[in-house]
Amino acid sequence: MSGQQPPYRLLLLDGQPARSEPLKQALMDAGWVVILCATEEEALSRRPLPTDVDLLVVSDEVSERSLAALEPLRRTRLNQLAPLLVLGPDPNGHHDGGERGMAMRVRALEAGADDVLLQPYSLAECVARCRALARRHRSSHPTTTVLRCGPIEMVVEEHQVRRHGAPVNLSPREFRLLQFLLEHQGLTWHREELLSRVWGEWEALDLDPKTVDVHVHWLRLKLEEQPSEPQLLVTVRGRGYRLG
């Protein structure tokens, strides 16, 4: 795998999504992955869930009550809260000075926001603030390897697998088999090759190749919508198994 950092992921909440389209486009032009939703309910109803974002941006004022509603969207795989940037209206009809602007900033920061940006602001400044918050968040967390295929997500270092955002319990061997297939998506592997690569050459000498069939069956039961008609982990007739 490349050592290049994956793109920043941002969840953007705005009750008037069209208003945030220019910001969304500016972030995407800067290489971000942006999920734009009108409500917390819309974001939470998505599959897979838009968790593990580097930053949450809310285009509105934030109170302690609304912050509690946002917490499930901010909580990352490491059980930490992603930073929150609040984008607010211009309280005085000019740049965010004055007592009303200060009061809005204080209210949002006391509610738990990490930064507040009030209108009018440039898209370049907003993107820069987003980048600073996301970079700080990533630097404070250990690097993790995340492998994905469809609704399946694996966090390798933490030995965690999720399907549509829900945890999946796998045995150590099931986990290793799935990891190998995720790392080689689109390739077809004979049972003997999987035994050698996943179980190890010495152990594979004493195992029946049908051991692979059993473990593939168990994985399908836990990962497929319809295990009897697999769409992710498929059998390539006469050749072996392929993921993706």
C-alpha positions as CSV (number, residue, x, y, z in Angstrom):
1,M,0.0,0.0,0.0
2,S,1.2,3.5,-0.7
3,G,2.4,5.7,2.2
4,Q,0.3,8.6,0.9
5,Q,-2.2,10.0,3.4
6,P,-5.8,9.2,2.5
7,P,-7.9,12.3,1.6
8,Y,-9.6,14.3,4.4
9,R,-13.2,13.3,5.0
10,L,-15.7,16.0,6.0
11,L,-19.4,15.8,7.0
12,L,-21.1,19.1,6.2
13,L,-24.5,19.7,7.8
14,D,-26.6,22.6,6.4
15,G,-30.4,22.9,6.7
16,Q,-30.2,24.6,3.3
17,P,-27.8,22.3,1.4
18,A,-27.8,24.5,-1.8
19,R,-26.2,27.3,0.3
20,S,-23.2,25.0,1.0
21,E,-22.7,23.8,-2.5
22,P,-19.9,26.3,-3.2
23,L,-18.0,25.3,-0.1
24,K,-18.5,21.6,-0.9
25,Q,-17.1,22.2,-4.4
26,A,-14.1,24.2,-3.1
27,L,-13.3,21.4,-0.6
28,M,-13.6,18.7,-3.3
29,D,-11.4,20.7,-5.6
30,A,-8.9,20.7,-2.7
31,G,-9.0,16.9,-2.6
32,W,-11.5,16.4,0.2
33,V,-14.2,13.7,0.4
34,V,-17.4,15.7,1.4
35,I,-20.7,14.3,2.6
36,L,-23.4,17.1,2.5
37,C,-26.6,16.5,4.5
38,A,-29.5,18.7,5.5
39,T,-30.2,17.1,9.0
40,E,-28.5,14.8,11.5
41,E,-31.2,12.2,10.8
42,E,-30.3,12.2,7.1
43,A,-26.6,11.7,8.0
44,L,-27.4,8.9,10.4
45,S,-29.7,7.1,8.0
46,R,-26.9,6.8,5.4
47,R,-25.4,3.4,4.7
48,P,-22.6,3.0,5.4
49,L,-22.7,5.5,8.2
50,P,-20.6,8.7,7.6
51,T,-18.4,8.0,10.6
52,D,-14.7,8.3,11.0
53,V,-14.7,11.8,9.4
54,D,-11.8,14.1,10.0
55,L,-14.0,17.1,10.6
56,L,-17.7,18.0,11.1
57,V,-18.9,21.4,9.8
58,V,-22.3,22.8,10.8
59,S,-23.6,25.8,9.0
60,D,-25.7,27.2,11.9
61,E,-25.4,28.1,15.5
62,V,-24.8,25.2,17.9
63,S,-26.2,24.8,21.4
64,E,-25.4,22.2,24.0
65,R,-28.5,20.3,23.1
66,S,-27.8,20.2,19.4
67,L,-24.2,19.2,20.1
68,A,-25.4,16.2,21.9
69,A,-27.4,15.2,18.8
70,L,-24.3,15.6,16.7
71,E,-22.0,13.4,18.9
72,P,-22.8,10.1,17.1
73,L,-21.6,11.8,13.9
74,R,-18.5,13.1,15.5
75,R,-17.4,9.9,17.2
76,T,-14.6,8.2,15.3
77,R,-13.4,4.6,15.3
78,L,-10.9,5.5,18.0
79,N,-13.8,6.6,20.2
80,Q,-12.7,10.2,19.9
81,L,-14.7,13.3,18.9
82,A,-13.8,14.7,15.5
83,P,-13.4,18.5,15.5
84,L,-16.4,20.7,14.9
85,L,-16.3,23.9,12.9
86,V,-19.4,26.2,13.1
87,L,-20.3,28.5,10.2
88,G,-22.6,31.2,11.4
89,P,-24.4,34.2,9.9
90,D,-23.0,37.7,10.1
91,P,-24.6,39.0,13.3
92,N,-24.0,42.7,12.6
93,G,-24.2,43.0,8.8
94,H,-20.4,43.3,8.5
95,H,-17.4,41.3,9.4
96,D,-17.8,39.4,12.6
97,G,-16.8,42.1,15.1
98,G,-19.0,43.6,17.7
99,E,-20.7,42.3,20.8
100,R,-23.3,40.1,19.0
101,G,-20.6,38.4,17.0
102,M,-18.6,37.8,20.2
103,A,-21.6,36.4,21.9
104,M,-22.3,34.0,19.1
105,R,-18.7,32.8,19.1
106,V,-18.7,32.3,22.9
107,R,-22.0,30.4,22.8
108,A,-20.8,28.0,20.1
109,L,-17.4,27.5,21.7
110,E,-18.9,26.8,25.1
111,A,-21.3,24.3,23.5
112,G,-18.2,22.4,22.3
113,A,-17.3,23.8,18.9
114,D,-13.5,23.8,18.1
115,D,-13.7,26.9,15.9
116,V,-16.3,29.4,14.7
117,L,-16.3,31.3,11.4
118,L,-18.9,34.0,10.9
119,Q,-20.0,35.6,7.6
120,P,-18.7,37.1,5.5
121,Y,-15.7,34.8,4.9
122,S,-13.9,33.7,1.8
123,L,-14.0,30.1,0.7
124,A,-10.2,30.0,0.7
125,E,-10.2,31.0,4.4
126,C,-12.9,28.4,5.3
127,V,-10.9,25.6,3.4
128,A,-7.8,26.7,5.2
129,R,-9.5,26.5,8.6
130,C,-10.9,23.1,7.8
131,R,-7.5,21.8,6.8
132,A,-5.9,23.1,10.0
133,L,-8.5,21.4,12.2
134,A,-8.4,18.1,10.3
135,R,-4.6,18.1,10.2
136,R,-4.4,18.7,14.0
137,H,-7.0,15.9,14.6
138,R,-5.1,13.4,12.5
139,S,-1.7,14.2,14.0
140,S,-3.1,13.5,17.5
141,H,-4.2,10.0,16.5
142,P,-2.2,7.0,15.6
143,T,-2.1,6.0,11.9
144,T,-4.5,3.2,11.1
145,T,-5.0,1.0,8.0
146,V,-8.6,1.0,6.8
147,L,-9.6,-1.5,4.1
148,R,-13.0,-1.2,2.4
149,C,-15.1,-3.2,0.0
150,G,-18.8,-2.2,-0.5
151,P,-20.4,-2.1,3.0
152,I,-17.4,-3.8,4.6
153,E,-14.8,-1.8,6.5
154,M,-11.8,-3.2,8.3
155,V,-9.5,-1.3,10.7
156,V,-6.5,-3.6,10.6
157,E,-4.5,-2.4,13.7
158,E,-7.6,-2.6,15.9
159,H,-8.8,-5.9,14.6
160,Q,-12.2,-4.4,13.9
161,V,-14.6,-5.2,11.0
162,R,-17.9,-3.4,10.4
163,R,-20.7,-4.0,7.9
164,H,-22.9,-1.1,7.2
165,G,-21.3,0.5,10.3
166,A,-22.2,-2.3,12.6
167,P,-19.5,-4.4,14.2
168,V,-18.9,-8.0,12.9
169,N,-17.2,-10.6,15.1
170,L,-14.7,-12.7,13.3
171,S,-12.3,-15.4,14.5
172,P,-8.6,-14.6,14.0
173,R,-8.4,-16.9,11.0
174,E,-11.6,-15.4,9.4
175,F,-10.1,-11.9,10.0
176,R,-6.8,-12.8,8.4
177,L,-8.5,-14.4,5.4
178,L,-10.7,-11.3,4.9
179,Q,-7.7,-9.0,5.3
180,F,-5.8,-10.9,2.6
181,L,-8.8,-10.7,0.2
182,L,-9.4,-7.0,1.0
183,E,-5.7,-6.4,0.2
184,H,-6.0,-8.2,-3.1
185,Q,-9.5,-7.1,-4.3
186,G,-10.5,-8.2,-7.8
187,L,-8.0,-11.1,-7.9
188,T,-9.0,-14.7,-8.0
189,W,-7.2,-17.2,-5.6
190,H,-7.2,-21.0,-5.7
191,R,-7.9,-22.7,-2.4
192,E,-4.3,-24.0,-2.3
193,E,-3.0,-20.4,-2.7
194,L,-5.1,-19.1,0.1
195,L,-4.0,-21.9,2.4
196,S,-0.4,-21.0,1.7
197,R,-0.8,-17.3,2.0
198,V,-3.2,-17.2,5.0
199,W,-2.5,-20.3,7.0
200,G,1.2,-20.5,6.1
201,E,3.1,-23.0,3.9
202,W,4.0,-25.4,6.7
203,E,0.5,-25.5,8.2
204,A,-1.1,-25.8,4.8
205,L,0.7,-29.1,4.2
206,D,-1.5,-30.8,6.8
207,L,-4.8,-29.1,5.9
208,D,-7.5,-30.2,3.5
209,P,-8.1,-27.4,0.9
210,K,-11.8,-27.6,1.8
211,T,-10.8,-25.8,5.0
212,V,-10.8,-22.7,2.8
213,D,-14.4,-23.5,1.7
214,V,-15.5,-23.7,5.3
215,H,-14.0,-20.3,6.2
216,V,-15.4,-18.7,3.1
217,H,-18.8,-20.0,4.0
218,W,-18.5,-18.5,7.5
219,L,-17.4,-15.2,6.1
220,R,-20.4,-15.1,3.8
221,L,-22.8,-15.8,6.6
222,K,-21.4,-12.7,8.5
223,L,-20.9,-10.4,5.6
224,E,-23.3,-11.1,2.7
225,E,-26.8,-9.8,2.4
226,Q,-27.9,-13.2,1.1
227,P,-25.1,-15.7,1.9
228,S,-26.6,-18.3,-0.5
229,E,-26.2,-15.7,-3.4
230,P,-23.0,-13.9,-2.5
231,Q,-22.3,-10.6,-4.2
232,L,-19.0,-9.7,-2.4
233,L,-17.1,-12.9,-1.9
234,V,-17.8,-14.8,-5.1
235,T,-16.8,-18.2,-6.5
236,V,-15.1,-18.1,-9.8
237,R,-16.0,-21.5,-11.2
238,G,-13.0,-23.7,-11.8
239,R,-10.5,-21.1,-10.4
240,G,-11.3,-20.2,-6.8
241,Y,-12.5,-17.2,-4.8
242,R,-12.6,-13.4,-5.5
243,L,-13.6,-10.5,-3.3
244,G,-15.0,-7.4,-5.1
